[in-house]
Amino acid sequence: MNKSPLTENLKKEIDLLNRTIKIYCYIEKEQPIGISKLSEKLGIPEHKVRYSLRMLEKEKMIKPSPVGATLSEKHPEFKEDLKNLLKDISDLTNSLYEDLCE
């Protein structure tokens, strides 16, 4: 299969979103938790965990603490918005797939 810049960029962004959501969900269950523990438990390199944590912090979904990342008070609202966005993206990709396969 030929790789095009369009599909490669989309794949990279989806992989990043997937990794970041996995990290977020693990924090939700096991907070507070640090970078090393997240890396070990999820099998994700520390530098990638660190990057995803920065993204989550920038979105105000998590906050750092001396003992590791914890959820912020704003996370429920953002989580709901993210769920709605993912549903919209799912609907769109399903529609694109159907259009392509007609």
Secondary structure, 3 states (H helix, E strand, C coil): CCCCHHHHHHHHHHHHHHHHHHHHHHHHHHCCECHHHHHHHHCCCHHHHHHHHHHHHHCCCEECCCCCEEECCCHHHHHHHHHHHHHHHHHHHHHHHHHHCC
